[in-house]
Amino acid sequence: MNKDCLVIINAPSSLEEMLVDCLLTLESEHGFNSFPVNVHHHENKGLSLAEQVSGRQKQICFQIHIDEDGARLLLKRLQEEFSGARIQYWVVPMLESTEI
């Protein structure tokens, strides 16, 4: 059985439109969410001086409810199209999902 999961992606805000285009090409019946986030990390790579002082970097976060096969396909595609773009992701099992 192909289990559902939640893929969470944090990416530089400059990649938002390209990532939206990429995600829209996937056949996910659940769609996805996107919203701005503040990312806090101990590495200062690529941070502006203001971001280093504040300890946060503004990025865009995507959440995609997708099955395991779709997640593998998505991650492979991201690695091919956005290699070196400093995109961070997590894949977590979906315990429950419904609409109320």
MDAnalysis code that builds the backbone (N, CA, C; Angstrom):
import MDAnalysis as mda
import numpy as np

u = mda.Universe.empty(300, n_residues=100, atom_resindex=np.repeat(np.arange(100), 3), trajectory=True)
u.add_TopologyAttr("name", ["N", "CA", "C"] * 100)
u.add_TopologyAttr("resid", np.arange(1, 101))
u.add_TopologyAttr("resname", ["MET", "ASN", "LYS", "ASP", "CYS", "LEU", "VAL", "ILE", "ILE", "ASN", "ALA", "PRO", "SER", "SER", "LEU", "GLU", "GLU", "MET", "LEU", "VAL", "ASP", "CYS", "LEU", "LEU", "THR", "LEU", "GLU", "SER", "GLU", "HIS", "GLY", "PHE", "ASN", "SER", "PHE", "PRO", "VAL", "ASN", "VAL", "HIS", "HIS", "HIS", "GLU", "ASN", "LYS", "GLY", "LEU", "SER", "LEU", "ALA", "GLU", "GLN", "VAL", "SER", "GLY", "ARG", "GLN", "LYS", "GLN", "ILE", "CYS", "PHE", "GLN", "ILE", "HIS", "ILE", "ASP", "GLU", "ASP", "GLY", "ALA", "ARG", "LEU", "LEU", "LEU", "LYS", "ARG", "LEU", "GLN", "GLU", "GLU", "PHE", "SER", "GLY", "ALA", "ARG", "ILE", "GLN", "TYR", "TRP", "VAL", "VAL", "PRO", "MET", "LEU", "GLU", "SER", "THR", "GLU", "ILE"])
u.atoms.positions = np.array([
    [0.837, -1.174, 0.000],
    [0.000, 0.000, 0.000],
    [0.891, 1.249, 0.000],
    [0.575, 2.197, -0.831],
    [1.339, 3.433, -0.953],
    [0.804, 4.430, 0.068],
    [1.586, 4.717, 1.104],
    [1.135, 5.578, 2.199],
    [1.226, 7.053, 1.822],
    [0.340, 7.840, 2.420],
    [0.385, 9.284, 2.232],
    [1.418, 9.892, 3.168],
    [1.992, 11.016, 2.742],
    [2.954, 11.722, 3.567],
    [2.801, 13.229, 3.341],
    [3.473, 13.982, 4.164],
    [3.498, 15.429, 4.035],
    [4.927, 15.829, 3.723],
    [5.122, 16.502, 2.603],
    [6.440, 17.016, 2.243],
    [6.436, 18.505, 2.576],
    [7.407, 18.904, 3.379],
    [7.553, 20.298, 3.783],
    [8.835, 20.815, 3.152],
    [8.726, 21.932, 2.464],
    [9.870, 22.498, 1.745],
    [10.061, 23.943, 2.178],
    [11.270, 24.289, 2.612],
    [11.655, 25.680, 2.849],
    [12.640, 26.071, 1.764],
    [12.390, 27.208, 1.127],
    [13.238, 27.635, 0.018],
    [13.403, 29.147, 0.044],
    [14.485, 29.633, -0.555],
    [14.642, 31.078, -0.681],
    [13.430, 31.681, -1.400],
    [12.998, 32.837, -0.927],
    [11.822, 33.496, -1.503],
    [11.966, 33.754, -2.997],
    [13.185, 33.926, -3.471],
    [13.424, 34.188, -4.893],
    [13.015, 33.011, -5.779],
    [12.848, 31.825, -5.181],
    [12.472, 30.629, -5.952],
    [10.968, 30.361, -5.934],
    [10.206, 31.226, -5.280],
    [8.783, 30.952, -5.072],
    [8.043, 30.632, -6.372],
    [8.128, 31.489, -7.360],
    [7.361, 31.285, -8.599],
    [7.794, 30.020, -9.339],
    [9.092, 29.760, -9.378],
    [9.580, 28.550, -10.057],
    [9.107, 27.287, -9.333],
    [9.091, 27.327, -7.992],
    [8.621, 26.172, -7.232],
    [7.115, 25.984, -7.381],
    [6.360, 27.073, -7.393],
    [4.915, 26.962, -7.613],
    [4.662, 26.301, -8.964],
    [5.359, 26.748, -10.002],
    [5.199, 26.145, -11.330],
    [5.532, 24.656, -11.307],
    [6.605, 24.299, -10.626],
    [7.021, 22.894, -10.522],
    [5.958, 22.072, -9.798],
    [5.464, 22.574, -8.680],
    [4.489, 21.831, -7.880],
    [3.141, 21.711, -8.587],
    [2.777, 22.717, -9.368],
    [1.506, 22.660, -10.083],
    [1.489, 21.589, -11.169],
    [2.657, 21.172, -11.636],
    [2.716, 20.138, -12.672],
    [2.524, 18.739, -12.093],
    [2.609, 18.606, -10.769],
    [2.393, 17.301, -10.140],
    [0.902, 17.000, -10.081],
    [0.565, 15.762, -10.213],
    [-0.841, 15.342, -10.146],
    [-1.200, 15.003, -8.702],
    [-1.286, 16.009, -7.847],
    [-1.668, 15.794, -6.451],
    [-3.103, 16.240, -6.250],
    [-3.934, 15.320, -5.836],
    [-5.354, 15.643, -5.650],
    [-5.582, 16.605, -4.495],
    [-4.608, 16.745, -3.614],
    [-4.780, 17.561, -2.419],
    [-4.261, 18.985, -2.582],
    [-3.556, 19.271, -3.658],
    [-2.971, 20.593, -3.825],
    [-1.827, 20.805, -2.839],
    [-1.504, 22.062, -2.587],
    [-0.434, 22.371, -1.645],
    [-0.664, 23.747, -1.036],
    [0.037, 23.998, 0.056],
    [-0.016, 25.290, 0.739],
    [1.326, 25.976, 0.586],
    [1.311, 27.301, 0.601],
    [2.557, 28.056, 0.651],
    [2.351, 29.274, 1.540],
    [3.403, 29.631, 2.251],
    [3.340, 30.774, 3.146],
    [4.757, 31.227, 3.499],
    [4.912, 32.516, 3.838],
    [6.234, 33.010, 4.239],
    [6.600, 32.487, 5.624],
    [7.885, 32.213, 5.814],
    [8.383, 31.749, 7.112],
    [9.693, 32.463, 7.428],
    [10.007, 32.508, 8.712],
    [11.329, 32.946, 9.163],
    [12.120, 31.697, 9.498],
    [13.261, 31.538, 8.876],
    [14.112, 30.369, 9.093],
    [15.250, 30.778, 10.023],
    [15.464, 29.986, 11.039],
    [16.538, 30.228, 12.011],
    [17.527, 29.082, 11.884],
    [18.788, 29.402, 11.671],
    [19.787, 28.357, 11.468],
    [21.126, 28.853, 11.985],
    [21.945, 27.942, 12.456],
    [23.242, 28.321, 13.020],
    [24.270, 28.687, 11.945],
    [24.062, 28.279, 10.698],
    [24.986, 28.630, 9.623],
    [24.618, 29.999, 9.059],
    [25.612, 30.779, 8.730],
    [25.374, 32.112, 8.186],
    [25.578, 32.173, 6.676],
    [25.665, 31.023, 6.024],
    [25.904, 30.998, 4.582],
    [24.766, 31.693, 3.840],
    [25.128, 32.636, 2.984],
    [24.148, 33.289, 2.137],
    [23.258, 34.299, 2.832],
    [23.512, 34.582, 4.108],
    [22.677, 35.540, 4.832],
    [23.223, 36.954, 4.664],
    [22.311, 37.912, 4.549],
    [22.717, 39.311, 4.529],
    [23.172, 39.694, 5.937],
    [23.798, 40.844, 6.059],
    [24.237, 41.309, 7.372],
    [23.040, 41.485, 8.309],
    [21.942, 42.050, 7.787],
    [20.736, 42.229, 8.606],
    [20.186, 40.890, 9.075],
    [20.207, 39.880, 8.209],
    [19.720, 38.550, 8.589],
    [20.624, 37.924, 9.638],
    [21.926, 38.149, 9.522],
    [22.853, 37.618, 10.517],
    [22.596, 38.254, 11.886],
    [22.349, 39.555, 11.900],
    [22.096, 40.267, 13.158],
    [20.771, 39.819, 13.772],
    [19.725, 39.690, 12.941],
    [18.404, 39.314, 13.467],
    [18.305, 37.824, 13.782],
    [19.167, 37.018, 13.185],
    [19.137, 35.573, 13.429],
    [18.033, 34.849, 12.680],
    [17.523, 35.479, 11.629],
    [16.456, 34.840, 10.840],
    [16.570, 35.241, 9.380],
    [16.055, 34.376, 8.564],
    [16.022, 34.631, 7.124],
    [14.608, 34.385, 6.625],
    [14.086, 35.297, 5.849],
    [12.747, 35.135, 5.283],
    [12.828, 34.162, 4.105],
    [11.979, 33.152, 4.143],
    [11.894, 32.171, 3.071],
    [10.423, 31.878, 2.782],
    [10.200, 30.969, 1.840],
    [8.855, 30.514, 1.512],
    [8.767, 29.041, 1.901],
    [7.645, 28.659, 2.493],
    [7.432, 27.270, 2.896],
    [6.269, 26.686, 2.098],
    [6.458, 25.469, 1.630],
    [5.407, 24.729, 0.938],
    [5.109, 23.471, 1.731],
    [3.827, 23.105, 1.782],
    [3.398, 21.842, 2.382],
    [2.577, 21.105, 1.332],
    [2.995, 19.874, 1.045],
    [2.341, 19.096, -0.001],
    [1.913, 17.752, 0.576],
    [0.614, 17.469, 0.528],
    [0.066, 16.166, 0.931],
    [0.110, 15.295, -0.322],
    [0.894, 14.229, -0.262],
    [1.152, 13.428, -1.462],
    [1.459, 11.995, -1.035],
    [1.332, 11.044, -1.935],
    [1.687, 9.670, -1.570],
    [3.205, 9.484, -1.699],
    [3.706, 8.358, -1.165],
    [5.152, 8.119, -1.129],
    [5.788, 8.152, -2.512],
    [5.137, 7.540, -3.495],
    [5.691, 7.539, -4.852],
    [5.769, 8.956, -5.407],
    [4.725, 9.738, -5.158],
    [4.723, 11.129, -5.603],
    [5.804, 11.939, -4.913],
    [6.037, 11.661, -3.626],
    [7.083, 12.367, -2.879],
    [8.452, 12.054, -3.460],
    [8.695, 10.786, -3.777],
    [9.985, 10.413, -4.382],
    [10.188, 11.131, -5.718],
    [9.127, 11.159, -6.527],
    [9.186, 11.840, -7.812],
    [9.452, 13.336, -7.617],
    [8.752, 13.951, -6.681],
    [8.930, 15.368, -6.395],
    [10.366, 15.662, -5.976],
    [10.893, 14.890, -5.044],
    [12.240, 15.149, -4.541],
    [13.298, 14.929, -5.617],
    [13.089, 13.929, -6.454],
    [14.014, 13.704, -7.568],
    [14.005, 14.907, -8.506],
    [12.826, 15.388, -8.789],
    [12.693, 16.536, -9.688],
    [13.320, 17.793, -9.086],
    [13.099, 18.024, -7.790],
    [13.711, 19.175, -7.127],
    [15.231, 19.089, -7.171],
    [15.769, 17.890, -6.955],
    [17.217, 17.720, -6.999],
    [17.769, 17.980, -8.393],
    [17.018, 17.593, -9.416],
    [17.457, 17.823, -10.788],
    [17.361, 19.291, -11.183],
    [16.253, 19.939, -10.843],
    [15.993, 21.301, -11.311],
    [16.544, 22.398, -10.398],
    [16.781, 22.077, -9.110],
    [17.178, 23.113, -8.157],
    [18.444, 22.744, -7.387],
    [19.302, 21.954, -7.990],
    [20.541, 21.533, -7.338],
    [21.336, 22.754, -6.873],
    [21.770, 22.751, -5.625],
    [22.570, 23.843, -5.080],
    [21.775, 25.070, -4.675],
    [20.437, 25.003, -4.707],
    [19.597, 26.174, -4.428],
    [19.317, 26.378, -2.937],
    [19.881, 25.548, -2.086],
    [19.708, 25.644, -0.636],
    [18.250, 25.457, -0.212],
    [17.603, 24.485, -0.851],
    [16.244, 24.097, -0.481],
    [16.334, 23.028, 0.597],
    [15.569, 23.199, 1.638],
    [15.531, 22.224, 2.732],
    [14.169, 21.555, 2.726],
    [14.136, 20.239, 2.989],
    [12.849, 19.555, 2.988],
    [12.770, 18.495, 4.076],
    [11.542, 18.145, 4.417],
    [11.240, 17.064, 5.344],
    [10.105, 16.251, 4.733],
    [10.132, 14.964, 4.956],
    [9.031, 14.079, 4.563],
    [8.563, 13.386, 5.836],
    [7.292, 13.579, 6.172],
    [6.750, 12.997, 7.398],
    [5.498, 12.186, 7.062],
    [5.263, 11.106, 7.801],
    [4.070, 10.310, 7.536],
    [2.794, 11.088, 7.849],
    [1.787, 10.870, 7.037],
    [0.481, 11.495, 7.247],
    [-0.350, 10.522, 8.095],
    [-0.612, 10.893, 9.333],
    [-1.351, 10.009, 10.227],
    [-2.837, 10.037, 9.955],
    [-3.330, 11.206, 9.609],
    [-4.769, 11.335, 9.354],
    [-4.986, 12.560, 8.474],
    [-5.986, 12.470, 7.639],
    [-6.335, 13.594, 6.777],
    [-7.796, 13.491, 6.419],
    [-8.530, 14.576, 6.627],
    [-9.938, 14.597, 6.279],
    [-10.382, 16.042, 6.147],
    [-11.581, 16.214, 5.729],
    [-12.179, 17.536, 5.625],
    [-13.382, 17.593, 6.541],
    [-13.527, 18.666, 7.290],
    [-14.659, 18.796, 8.228],
    [-15.587, 19.870, 7.724],
])
